[in-house]
Amino acid sequence: MFKKTSSFQNSFFGNFAYQQIIERHKDHLLIRLLKCVDLSFIEELVKDCYCADNGRPAYQPVMMFKILFLQTLYNQSDVQIIENIDTNILFRYFTGLALDDSLPDRSLLGKFKDRLGEDKFNQIFNQIINLAKNSGLLDQRLRLIDCTAIKARVDLNRCQQEKTDDQDHHYIDRSTPDPEASTGHKSTNKKWYGYKSGILLDPVSEMVTAVETTTASVADTDQLETLVAKDPHGFKRLCGDKGFQGHQQFLQDRKIINNVIRRDNMKIPKRLIYHLDKKVRPCIERKFAECKLYHGLGKARYWGRFKIHLQSLLIYLTANLKKLVNFLLPINT
């Protein structure tokens, strides 16, 4: 079913090379991740995506996932990450590749994502959340909800050349290479073309517990019920900005206290816990800033909602793994 890899550590030179480097970089995130987080569950989780007795052996799914993790962690293209794994001995050690092991062609990264599909990646994401909960990192009292923009991989200046006159409002739709993208509005004068990423965040651990991706024209509030349903462990209170109002009965049925920020004309009592939840809400903006600055959340790498959702899911999953590793095995312990 899966290709076998060489045992780099079993050779004299391989063991010597690895041990020297690992000792010098024992506090590196990748080394600590290998020590404290077991990703072997992925193989069992996705085995039904592979044929056990037909076709050529495939690259091991755990290794493929680790390549995607490295790509997201360092915000690199498919070409860049394959080249860097080939030359970076620490990357090879993390992925389990020996010096004489061949690397998958960059095109196989996309095929791996297509093979697993959205559901399997959601399951992997949720399993990382389970690990955080079982480790005592995840808090189940409060979730923050918000959305952020992802700009499509589309040259809008080139699309502008197709515009016939000032009344032509469909020139992008006619010439875009990404027909699933759409125009979203942050305000009357601020807009973007692409997608929208919505998340739930535990403000105590700063772990993202649910992810949803829609086209940019979908209203923020339309993501609320999907995100709440996706949270694998449930929670007691929900807080978000005013744009998420309108789901009182849905939240009440699930025994979730609705602490979404009130509009000025609303007469719902503002208890102390409401004001406390409101104060911590800005930390979700820090999470968006982290993911955009270091992991490429703000710009789409690919075309189509499915691929953009997997990009977002991998980014938040990467951020979650960083939190989990730093919790389980802090530096210099």
N, C-alpha and C positions, 0 to 999 in steps of 0.2 A: 504493500500500500504506500509506504513512505520510503524515500531514499535514506540509505544509511550514511552517516557522516563518520569521518576518521576520528580516532581518539588522539587528539593533539596532546592532551595531558599525559598520555601513557608513554610517549616517546621521551627520551632523555632531554633532547633539546627543547621540545615543546613544553615539558613540565618546567624546565629551568627558565625559559623565556616568560611563560605566564606568571610563575611565582614571583619573579623579580618585579614585573610590572604591577601585579596585584598588590604586592607589599608596599610599593611606592604610592599607589593610588587606592588604598583601602577605604578611604572616605569618599571616593567617587560615588555618585548616585547609582551608576550601573552596577558597581560591585556590591553596594549595600542592598540594592533591589534583588540581586541574585541570592543574597544571604537570607532575606527576610520575607520575600513574597514568592510563593510557588505558583508558577503559571502553567504547570503541567495539566491542570484541569481543562485547558483549551482543547487538547487532543481528544479527550473523551467527549467534550461538548460538541465538536464539529465532525466527529467521525462519520456521521451519516451523510455528510457532504461529499464523501469520497467513496470510490468503488474499491472494495477489498481484494477482488480477484480478477480485475480486468484493467488493461491499459498500463502505461508506464508508471513507475513509482513517482509519487509527487514529493515535493519538498515538505518537510515536516511543518505542520500548521503553527506550532509554538515558535519555531524559528521565523516563519513568515510574519507572525504577529509581532515578534521582537523587532524585525526590520521596520515594520510600520510604526512601532513605538519610537524607534530611533529617528526615523524620518520626521515624525511629529515633534519629538523633543527638541531637535535641532533645526526644525523648519527648513527642510531641504527637499529638493525635487527628487523624482524617481531616479534620475540619472545620478545626481549627486550622492544620494545615500548608498547606492550600490557601489560606486567608486570608493567612497569613504570606508565602507565595511571591508572592501578588498585590501585597503592599505592601512587601516587602523587596527592594531592588534587588540586593543581594548574592546572595540566593537565586535571583532571576531570572537573574542572570549565570551562576551555577553550573548551573542547569538548562538554559541555552541559550535562554531565552525573551526575546523583545523586549518593550518596554513595551506594544505594541499586540497582542501575542499573547494569545489566550484560554487560560485554564487548564482542565484537565479537571475535570469534576464529581467530587466526592469519592467517589461511588459507583463510579467507574471504577478507583479504587485496588484495591478488592476484586476487580473483574472482571479486572484485569491479573494479579493473583496467581492467580486461578482459571485464566486462560488459559495461563499458564506452567506451573503445577503444581509439585509438590514436586521432581520430577526436574530441571527446568530451574533452579530456584533452587539446588539442590545443585550443579549444574554451574557456576553463577556463583560460588558459594562456593569451589569447588575451583579455579577459575581464579584467584581472588585468592590462594589458597595457592600456586599455581604461580608467580605474579608474585613472591611473597615468597621462594620458593625460588630462582628465577632471579636475584634481587637479592642473594642471599647472606644473607638475614635468617633463614631457617628452618634450624633444627638438626634432624638426624635421628637423634640418639642416644637420646633419652629422651622418653616421653610420660607425662603425668600423667592419671589418669582420676578423675572424680567426677561426682556428680549433685546437683542442687539443686531445691527446690520451686518450683512456679508455682501460685499460688492461682487457682482458677477465677473467672470473672466471674459469680458466683452469690451472691445475698443469702441467707446461711445463716440469718439471723434470721427471714427470711420463711418459709424452708423449715421452721423450727422450729415454726411455727404449725400445720403439718400433722401434727405428732407426736401420736400417740394416747395413749401411755403410755411409761414408762421402758423397756419391753421392745421398743418399736418402733424397730428399727435400720435401717429402710428408708425413713424419711420423706423423706430428701433425694432418694433415687432416684425417688420418686413425684412430686416437685414441682420438680425441678431443670430449668432451661432448657437445661442442657448435659449430656445423658445420657452423653456419652463420658468425662466427668470421673469421678474416683473418690477414695476416701479413702486417703491414704498416712500412714505412721507414721514419725516421726523417732526416737521412743523410746516407751516404754510409755505415757507420759502426754502426749506431744506428737504431734499429728497435723494434717493439713491436707487440704483437699478441692480437687482440681484435677489437675495434671499434674506430670511429672518431666522435667527437662532434664539430659541427660548429655553430657559433652564429653570430648575429648582435648585436652591443652594441651602445647605445647612450652615448657618453663620458661625456656629461654634467650631466645627472642624474645617469649614470652608471646602467641604466636599460637594461636588455637583451630583445630585441624586436622580435627575431626570433631564432628558434632552429631547427637544422637538425642533424640526426644521421645516419651514414653510416658504413659499414664495413671498416676496417682500410686500405684496399688496394685502396680505392677510392681516387683519387687525390683531394687536397683541392679545386682547381678551379672548380671542378664539383659540388660543393655545392653552388656556388655563386648565380646562377639563382634561385634555389629553395628557398634560404634564402631571397633574395630580394623580391620574390613573396609572401613570408609568412609574411613580415612586414605589420602589419594591417593598418598603417597610412601613409606610404610613407616618403620619405626624399629627400634632395637635392644633397648630395654628399656622395660618398663611398670611404673609405680608407682601404687598407689592404697591406699585404706584397707582394713581387714580384710573389709569387706563384698563385695569383689570377688574373693575367693578361690574356687577351684574350677575354673579353666580352664587348668590346667598343660599338658595334652596339646594343647589348641587353640593355646596360645602356642608350645609346643615345636615343633609342626608348621610354624609360621611363623618359626622361629628367633628368637623374641623372648624375652629373658631376663625371667623373672617375678619382679619385685621388689615385687609387691603385699605390703603389710605383713603379716607372719606373725602367726598366732594363737599364744598362749602355749604351747599343747601341740604345736606343729609343730616338727619336728627338722631342717628344711631349713637348711643352712649360711647364716649371715648374713655374707656377704663385705663388704669395705670399700665396694664400689660400692653395695651394698644400703643401707648407712647413709648414704651421700652422697645417694642418690636420695630417701631418707626425709626428709632435712633440707629439701629444696627443695619438698616436697609442699604446704606451706601457700600457695604462690603461686597455686594454682588457686582457693583461697578468695578471694584478692584479685580475681581475674578475675570471679568471681560477684558480689562486692561492687560492683565497678565497673559491671557490667551492670545490676544491680538499682538502684543509686543514680542512675545517669545515663540509663539507656535503658529502664527499665520491665520488666526481666526477671521480677521477682517476682510480677507480676499479669498475668493474661490480659486482652487487649483484646477477644478474640472468643470464640466457642464452637466446640468441636470440635478434635480432635487435629491435623488438617491445618493449620488456621489458626494454632494455637498453635505448631506446629513452624515455620511460616514466620515467625512473630513472633520465635521464638528464633533461627532461622537468620539473619534480618536483623540482630538485635542483635549476635550474635557476628561477623557479617560487617562490621558497622560498627566494632566494636572492633578487628578485624583491619586494616581500612583506616586507622584512626587510627595504629596501630603502624607500618604500612607507610609512610605519608606522613612520619611523624616520623623514620623511618630513612632514607628516600631524600632528604628535603628538610627537615632540621632548621631551626628558627627562627633567623633572623639569619645565614644562610649565603649 
